[in-house]
Amino acid sequence: MSAQPHRDTITSEEYLAFERQAEERHEFVDGIIYAMSGASRHHVRIASNLIMNLGIQFKGRDCGAYASDLRVKVNETDYVYPDVVAVCGEEQFEDGQFDTLLNPSVIIEVLSKSTQNYDKNKKMALYQNLSTVQDYVLIAQDQYRVEHYQRKSQNQWLLTVLTESQQILQLNSVNVEISVQDIYDRVAMP
């Protein structure tokens, strides 16, 4: 998310009308529109690796994985664009536009210097309050570090941190396993 919000507070309906006509993507949090910033090559590569691995494991199953262009409604007033979203079973959308998902099971954010505080704090709180989210994953770009938050109950989350290439990210809510090595495939570490 960009640090430069549009200052005028608007309604959810006004945001959706604006966003569906916009050439660039914007998140809508606490009544304020925020322009989305571009992503680094490593960011895009990590997200692509995740989409590819999820897609392969979803083949023949009633599951879908989506990149950052699918908007998620996290409550009545907030809309965000996660880097990767996965859901199994019937996908629910806000309206007939089919561009705003209501029931993600897995949300993955690839961290950058400009978004990591937002992803680890505000977005995490939003996602944890969305009852369908069972797995929230934060992935660093500059080191092997995958933080996996798995829902155990409404208010309890288990954190698993993966820092070695041979470790496995287990997304039980969608029955998927991805190695840290596969997440970071062709991503040069400093």
C-alpha positions as CSV (number, residue, x, y, z in Angstrom):
1,M,0.0,0.0,0.0
2,S,1.2,3.5,-0.8
3,A,2.0,5.8,2.0
4,Q,0.0,8.5,0.1
5,P,-3.7,8.1,0.8
6,H,-6.4,10.1,-0.9
7,R,-7.7,12.3,1.9
8,D,-11.4,12.3,1.2
9,T,-13.5,9.7,3.1
10,I,-16.0,8.0,0.9
11,T,-18.5,5.1,1.2
12,S,-17.9,1.5,0.2
13,E,-20.2,1.9,-2.8
14,E,-18.4,5.0,-4.0
15,Y,-15.0,3.2,-3.6
16,L,-16.2,0.2,-5.7
17,A,-17.5,2.4,-8.4
18,F,-14.3,4.3,-8.5
19,E,-12.1,1.2,-8.3
20,R,-13.9,-0.6,-11.1
21,Q,-13.1,2.4,-13.4
22,A,-9.5,3.0,-12.2
23,E,-6.5,2.0,-14.3
24,E,-4.4,1.4,-11.1
25,R,-5.4,-0.6,-8.0
26,H,-6.4,1.0,-4.7
27,E,-7.1,-0.4,-1.3
28,F,-9.9,1.0,0.8
29,V,-9.3,1.0,4.6
30,D,-11.1,3.0,7.3
31,G,-12.9,5.0,4.7
32,I,-9.8,6.1,2.9
33,I,-8.5,5.1,-0.6
34,Y,-4.8,4.2,-0.8
35,A,-3.0,3.8,-4.1
36,M,-1.1,0.5,-4.5
37,S,2.6,0.8,-5.2
38,G,4.4,-1.4,-7.7
39,A,6.3,-4.6,-6.8
40,S,9.9,-5.6,-7.1
41,R,11.1,-8.4,-9.3
42,H,11.6,-10.7,-6.3
43,H,8.1,-9.9,-5.0
44,V,6.5,-10.8,-8.3
45,R,8.7,-14.0,-8.6
46,I,7.7,-15.2,-5.1
47,A,4.0,-14.6,-5.7
48,S,4.3,-16.3,-9.1
49,N,6.0,-19.3,-7.5
50,L,3.2,-19.6,-5.0
51,I,0.4,-19.3,-7.6
52,M,2.2,-22.0,-9.7
53,N,2.6,-24.4,-6.8
54,L,-1.0,-23.9,-5.6
55,G,-2.3,-24.3,-9.1
56,I,-0.5,-27.6,-9.6
57,Q,-1.8,-29.0,-6.3
58,F,-5.3,-27.7,-7.0
59,K,-5.5,-29.5,-10.4
60,G,-8.7,-31.6,-10.4
61,R,-9.9,-30.1,-7.2
62,D,-12.6,-27.5,-6.4
63,C,-10.0,-24.9,-5.4
64,G,-8.7,-21.7,-6.8
65,A,-5.6,-19.5,-6.3
66,Y,-5.5,-15.9,-7.3
67,A,-2.8,-13.3,-7.7
68,S,-3.0,-9.7,-6.5
69,D,-5.6,-8.5,-8.9
70,L,-8.5,-10.1,-7.0
71,R,-9.9,-7.8,-4.3
72,V,-11.0,-9.2,-0.9
73,K,-13.7,-7.6,1.2
74,V,-12.6,-8.1,4.8
75,N,-15.6,-6.4,6.4
76,E,-18.4,-4.0,5.6
77,T,-16.0,-1.0,5.0
78,D,-12.6,-2.4,4.1
79,Y,-11.3,-3.8,0.8
80,V,-7.7,-5.0,0.1
81,Y,-5.6,-6.8,-2.5
82,P,-3.6,-9.6,-1.0
83,D,-0.6,-10.9,-3.0
84,V,-2.0,-14.4,-3.2
85,V,-5.5,-15.7,-2.2
86,A,-6.6,-19.4,-2.1
87,V,-10.0,-20.9,-1.5
88,C,-11.5,-24.4,-1.8
89,G,-15.2,-25.0,-2.3
90,E,-17.7,-22.5,-3.5
91,E,-16.3,-19.0,-4.0
92,Q,-18.5,-16.2,-2.8
93,F,-18.4,-12.8,-4.4
94,E,-19.9,-9.5,-3.3
95,D,-21.9,-9.0,-6.4
96,G,-22.3,-10.0,-10.1
97,Q,-18.9,-8.4,-11.0
98,F,-17.0,-11.4,-9.5
99,D,-14.1,-9.2,-8.6
100,T,-14.5,-9.0,-4.8
101,L,-14.0,-12.3,-3.0
102,L,-15.7,-12.7,0.4
103,N,-14.5,-16.1,1.6
104,P,-10.7,-16.6,1.2
105,S,-9.2,-19.5,3.2
106,V,-5.6,-18.6,2.7
107,I,-4.1,-15.1,2.4
108,I,-0.4,-14.6,1.6
109,E,1.5,-11.3,1.6
110,V,5.0,-10.9,0.3
111,L,6.7,-8.3,2.5
112,S,8.5,-5.2,1.3
113,K,10.1,-2.4,3.2
114,S,7.3,-0.1,2.4
115,T,4.5,-2.5,3.3
116,Q,5.8,-4.9,6.0
117,N,4.5,-2.9,9.0
118,Y,1.1,-2.5,7.3
119,D,1.0,-6.2,6.4
120,K,2.1,-7.3,9.9
121,N,-0.3,-5.1,11.8
122,K,-3.3,-3.5,10.2
123,K,-3.8,-6.1,7.4
124,M,-3.2,-8.9,9.8
125,A,-5.9,-7.6,12.2
126,L,-8.3,-7.3,9.3
127,Y,-7.6,-10.8,8.0
128,Q,-7.8,-12.4,11.5
129,N,-11.3,-10.9,11.9
130,L,-12.5,-12.5,8.6
131,S,-13.9,-15.9,9.8
132,T,-13.1,-17.8,6.6
133,V,-9.3,-17.1,6.8
134,Q,-7.6,-20.1,8.2
135,D,-4.0,-19.4,7.1
136,Y,-2.2,-16.1,6.9
137,V,1.3,-16.2,5.5
138,L,4.0,-13.4,5.5
139,I,7.0,-14.0,3.2
140,A,10.2,-12.0,3.3
141,Q,11.9,-11.1,0.1
142,D,15.5,-10.6,1.3
143,Q,15.9,-13.8,3.4
144,Y,14.4,-17.3,3.8
145,R,11.6,-16.3,6.2
146,V,8.1,-17.5,6.0
147,E,5.7,-16.7,8.9
148,H,2.7,-18.9,8.9
149,Y,-0.3,-18.0,11.2
150,Q,-2.8,-20.9,11.4
151,R,-6.2,-20.3,13.0
152,K,-6.8,-22.7,15.9
153,S,-9.9,-21.0,17.2
154,Q,-11.7,-17.6,16.7
155,N,-9.1,-15.7,18.7
156,Q,-6.1,-18.1,18.8
157,W,-3.5,-18.4,16.1
158,L,-0.4,-20.7,15.9
159,L,2.7,-19.1,14.5
160,T,5.2,-21.2,12.7
161,V,8.4,-19.6,11.3
162,L,10.2,-21.3,8.5
163,T,13.8,-20.2,7.8
164,E,15.4,-23.1,6.0
165,S,15.0,-24.1,2.3
166,Q,14.1,-27.7,3.1
167,Q,11.2,-26.8,5.5
168,I,7.6,-27.2,4.3
169,L,4.8,-24.7,4.5
170,Q,1.7,-26.7,5.3
171,L,-1.6,-25.1,4.4
172,N,-4.0,-27.6,5.9
173,S,-7.1,-25.5,5.1
174,V,-6.6,-26.2,1.4
175,N,-4.5,-29.4,1.8
176,V,-1.3,-28.0,0.2
177,E,2.3,-28.3,1.1
178,I,5.0,-26.0,-0.5
179,S,8.7,-26.1,0.3
180,V,10.5,-23.0,1.3
181,Q,12.9,-23.8,-1.6
182,D,10.0,-23.8,-4.1
183,I,8.6,-20.5,-2.7
184,Y,12.0,-18.8,-3.3
185,D,12.8,-20.6,-6.5
186,R,15.0,-18.3,-8.7
187,V,15.1,-15.6,-6.1
188,A,18.6,-14.5,-5.4
189,M,19.3,-13.9,-1.7
190,P,21.7,-11.1,-0.7
